[in-house]
């Protein structure tokens, strides 16, 4: 890492939350969401890509950890690269199909503008951007977009289509961005250090900026080894309180079994390692009795 980039990360109190490649939350005794050590066996259920999934609840943040990948010693980076070799994986369309997908994505952005009563502008950041279509659609609402994903060739293809205001970033580059909105859309469940990702997003977000997240809810079709964490309303409230954001609204898409949270950064929030409210305290929610 270059010295300048390292200094910027230190200024935010951040380390790279994407560097981790092997799931070990149980073995390492560290929840990826809250970084505490309070796991308890929750239940086992059928998994799409394996016989069953052992699920553990964190009594601190209320998050659910799917330990399937840890038990099977899955290397996350290798798994992502293997998926990326499939030409149909996050395929970037062309012509009229590309324009149709852009317009479909703009519907989502317009929904938030209408519901939040706020017109977006400035800098848009998307983490875990996938095909990059949502970010391309955001160019109609923002001056510049910045996208990050482990698989970047699709993002480069989109940049060639939409132009120079579409920036493909690495983690160090993101630390230089002052964001007016951050979006993580069906990616938080794939991160091994989602708490670190949340902290990073809060750190680069300007006061008054919006942080929009959509995640799958715990349901059979979403339980497979690559979905490491499942979230609840109390989990997001805890993270918001820790890193200087307010929860504006929760939304549910029952057809997709997905939950969306809209958060807004406080005017003068400190988002260091301990956050404005200090360390976490254990939640008294939906935690089964100890065996």
N, C-alpha and C positions, 0 to 999 in steps of 0.2 A: 504494500500500500504506500502511495506517495505521502510525504510528510504533511503536505497541505491538507490532503483528505483526512489523514489521521487526526490532525488538529481540529478539523471541523466536527468529526465524530466525537472527539473528547469534549468539545464545547457543548454538544447536545447530551453528553453522558451516555453515548450509545456504543454498543458493539454490534457486529454484523449478525442479525437474527436469521439470516439465510445460510450461514456457514455450516450449520449442523446437518449431517446427512444420514445418521443412523439413529432411529428412535430408541430411546432408553429411559423414558420417564420413570418407569417403575424401578429399573435397575439403578438408575442414578438418583432416585428419590427427589425428582424435581418436576413439578407440573409445568408444562410449556406455557400455560396461560398466565398463572400467577407466580410461578417460580417457587411455590411453597412445597412442602412435603406432607401431604395429608390424604393420600389415596386410600380408598377403601373399595373392595370388590362390590360391584353394583349388580351385574347380571351377565349372563351369556345369551347370545341370540344368533340366529342364522346370519351368515355373511355371504355376500354375492360372490366373492372370489376365493373363499375358503370354507371349510366345514362349519366353523362357528367363530364368533367374535367375543372375546372376553372384554367386558367393559368395566371401567373403574371410575368412581366419582371422586372428585377433589372436594373435600369438606371445606376448603378455604374459599374457592371461587365458584363452586357448583358446576364446573365444567365436567364433561364426560370424556375420558380417554379410552380410545379403542386400541388395545394392546396387541392386536393381531400382528401388525408389522414388527413390533418388538419381539414377540415370541418366535416369529419366523425370520428374524435377523435381516430385514429388508433394508437395502441401501437406497435411500430416497433419490439421490442424484442419478444413480444407475437406472432406477425404475423410470424416472422422468425422461432420461435420454432414450430409453427403449421405446417409450410411447412416442417420443418426438420423431422417431424413424418412420413411423406410419405416415404416409403422405396425406391421409385423410384426417389426421389429428390436427384440430384447429386450422383446417384448410382455409386459406384466404381466397374468397371468390373473386370473380372479375365481372366487369361490365354491369349489366342491369341487376344481377344478383348481388353484387357488392353494394350498389346504391340502395337496393331493397333492405339489406341488412343494416345499413347505416340509418335508414329511416325508422326501422323497427327499434333500434337502440335509442334513437332520439326521443321516442315515446317515453322511455324510462326517465330520461333527463328532464323532459318537459313535465312529467308527473311530479317530480320532486320540486321543480320551480313553482308549480301551481300549489302544491300541498304545503310547502314551507313558506310560501309567499315571498320568494327571494329570487332575483334574477342573477344567474351565475355569470362570472366574468373572471379574467385574470388567468391564473395558472392551475391546471388540472393535473393531478397525479393519479395514476392507476398502478396498483401493485398486484402482481399475479395476473397480468393483462391478457394471457391466453392468445387469442387470434389478433387482439388489438382493435377489434371492430368498435367496441364501445368507446374507446379513446378517440378513434377517428371521428365518430359521431359527435363527440364532445367539442370538436373544433368549431362547430356551429355556435356554441355557447361560450367558449373560452378563447382567450387570445393564443395560448400555447398549451400543449399537452406533453406530459412526460410519462413514459411507460416503462415498467420493469417486469421481466419474467426470466426464469432460468432458460427457457427456450426462446431465443431472440430472432431466429431467421424469419418467422412469420411477421414479427413486428417490423423488421426491415422491409419486408415486402409491402406492408401497408404504408410505411413512410415513403416508399418510391411512388405510391399512388397519390397520397394526400399532401406531400410536400414538407418543407423545412420547419414548419411550426410543430411538427410531430417528432419528439425527441425520444430515442431509445436509450435508456440509462442503465448503468450498473449501480450497485448499492452506494458506492462512494459518491457518485455523481448526484444521487438523490439528496445527499446531505447538503448540497448547495442550493436546493430548490426551496423557495418560499411558496407554499401551496395555498390556494384559496379553496380548493376542494380536493379531497382524497377519496378514492373509491377502491374497495376491495370486494370483488363480486365473485362469489363461489371460489374463494381461494384460502380463506382463513382456516378452513378444515384441513387443508393440505400442508400447513406450516408446522414444523416441529417446535418452533419458538414463537407462537402467535402473540404471546404477551410482549415479546421484543418488537415484533412487527407493529403492534398497536402503539407501543411507546414511540417508535420511530415516526409513525404517521402523525401522532400528536405533536411531536417535536418540530416537524417541518410545516405544520399547519399554522397559518396566520390566525391571530385572534379574530373571532367572528366567522372563521371558515367552517365548512361542513365536512364531516367524515361519514361516508355512506358505506355500509357493509351488508352483504347478503350471504347467508350461510344456510345449508340444509339443516332441517330439524332431525332429531333422532327418529328414524323410521327405517323399515327393512330395506327399502330400495337405496338408501344412502349409507348403509353399513357395509363397507368393504375396506381392505387394508390401507388404501391411500387416503382415507378420511380418518385422521388421527384424533381430532377433537370435535366435540359437539357442544353447542352453547345454549344458554338460556337467558332470559331477561335479567335475572339477578347477576349473571356473569358479566354482561355488558355494562350494567350499572356500576358494578365494582370497578371495572377497568376505567370507565369514564370518570368516576370520582377520583381514582388514583392519579390519572394523567391530565386532569384539568379540563374535562369536557362535560357538557350537559347532554343527557338523552332527550332529544326532541320528540321522537316518536318511534314506536315499533309497528311494523307492518307484517302481515302474514299472507303468503301465497299458498293456499291450501291445495291447489292443483299440483304444485311442484313440491309441496311439503318443505317450504323455505321460509325463513324469517329474515326480515330486513330491519336494521336499526339506523336511524339518522341521528348523528351527534353533532354538536356545535361546540367549538372551542371557546372557553371563557376568555374574557378580555385581557386578563393579565395573569395567565396561568403559568405556574412553574411546573415543568414536566421532567424533573430529574429522576434519578433511579427510585427514590422513595416517594415521589409525587407530592402533591400539596397536602395530602391527608396522612402521610407517614406510611407505616407498614400495614399490610393486610391484616384483617381480623377474620377469624373463622366464621363462616355463615351458618345459620341455623335453618337450613333448607334441605328438604328431600334427601336426607342422608340416612341410609339404612343403619340399623343398630350394629355395633361391632360384634363379630362372632366370638 
